[in-house]
Every structure is written in structure tokens, then in C-alpha cells.
Amino acid sequence: QVQLVESGGGLVQPGGSLRLSCVASGLILDYYAIGWFRQAPGKEREGVSCISKTDGNTYYADSVKGRFTISRDNAKNTVYLQMNSLKPEDADVYYCATAVRGSSWYRLIQFNGRDYSNWGQGTQVTVSS
């Protein structure tokens, strides 16, 4: 059974940091590009970052560029999202997902949900003083 499980969310003050993890079971993550998304109730899902499967290419939404860093540890079958200088507007449920095999990098950085699958259950990030 394929499953992605996110963790690492929590409550942090503005300016603080969190590191989210996305651990995969039932598949080998290094065969896939991975995307991180976020969504709050009543809001549209927003693509945050993605990382390619082989050459380490990364992409960030403008809203998080310079503050978030995506990385992967294939030995641990895990992808991370390091989030620094957090702002109240970063508060959301964060999800990871695998890219659909064969999707081009250009498509993946559009963060269309149809190009991603195997969504995790999400982890809540709250940014508040």
C-alpha cells in the first residue's frame, strides 16, 4: 500500500522555523519528483515547492522563496521542507505528493493537482504569537 505521511507541523511564533517531513512507504521516493502544497479551509490549494527526482532541481513559489528549502534523503525515503522566517500567512495544512510519472518539470512547477498523486493526510502549521 502506497502511503505518504507528513509530520513536523505545530505552533510556532512569527519568525520561527519548522521542518516538515514526508515519509513514503510502499514506493521508492527517489523514483519520483515530489511536491509540497498547502491549503487552509475555504482557500484554494497552493503549490509551495517541488524537487526533481534525480538532478536535484528545486522550485519555490514566490511567496516562500528565500525562506523555505526543499530537500530529499533517498536513503530514508523522505523529503523535507525546511521553513524559516515563518509568517502568519504561512499557517495552513501542508501536504506532500508524488509527481505523476512522465510529467514534465514545466508542468510540475505549475502545481496542478492533476500532475500529482499519492497525497498524504497533511500536517498543520500554525504561526501565531
N, C-alpha and C positions, 0 to 999 in steps of 0.2 A: 504494500500500500504506500503510495507516494504521499508524503506529508512535509510541509514546511511549517516550522514553529518559530515564531518571533518571541523575543524576550528582551529585557533590558529597559523597558519603559518605566516611568514613575513620575514622581513630582520633583521638580527642580525649580530653583529661583531663576528669574531672568539673568542672563549672562552665564548661567551654569552649563554643564556638559552632561551628556548621556552617551552611552554606546549601546546601540541595538544589535542584536544577533539574530540571524536567520539560519536555523539548523535544518538540514534536509535529511529525510530518511526515505528509503525506497527508491532513491535515484542518486546518481553521482553528479554533484553540483558543478564540477568543472566541465561537464558537457554542455552547460547552459550559460547564456547571459542571464543576469539577474537584475530585477528592478525593485526599487523601493518606492512605495506610494504612501500617501496619507489622505485621510478623509475624516471630516467631522460630521456629526449628524446634521442633515439638511444641506450639506455642501457637496459640491462635486468632488470626485476623487482627483487628486493631483499627483502627477509623477514628480518624484523628488530626485532620484538618481538612478543610474544604471551602470553596470560594469560588464564588459565583454567576457566571453568565456575563455579566450586564450591569450590575447595580446595585451590585456590589462587596460584597454581603453575605458575611460570613465566619462560620464556626462552628468551635469548637475543642472537642475532648474535654476533660473536666475535668482529666485527667492532664497536659495540656500548656498549659492556659490560662494566659496571662500570661508564658509563656516562648517559645512558638512564634508565628510570624507568617506567614500565607499571603498571597501577592500574585501578581499576574499582569502580564505585559508582552505585550500582544497584538501589538505591533509585532514582537516577537521570537518570537511563538508559544510562549511559555514561561511556566510557572507556577513560583513559588519557594516554598520552605518555609525560613524563617529560624528556626534552632533555637538558643536561648540557654540558659544555665544548665543545660547538659545533665547528666543523672544516669545512673548505671549502668543503671537500669531503662529508659532510652530506647534502649538498644542493641538494634537489630533490623535487618531488611531493610525498607527504606522503598520503597513503590510509589506511583505516581500512576495515576489512571484518569479517563476521561471519564464524565460522568453520561449515563445513557441519556436520549435526547431525550424530553421530556414528563414526566419525573419531577419531582414537586413538591419544593420546598425542604424541606418537612417530612419527606418520605421520604429525601431525600439526607442529612440530618443524623442519620438513624438508621444510616447507614453500612452498609446491607445490600448485600452484594456483587452482588445481582441488579439493583440500580439503577445499577451502574457497568459499564463495558466498556473495551475497548482498554487493557488493563493493560500497564504497562511491565515490564521484566525485574527491576527493583529495584536499589537501591544500599545497600550495607552500612554501617551506622553502628555503631561500637564506642566505648564510653565506659569508659575504664579508666585508672587511674593506673600 
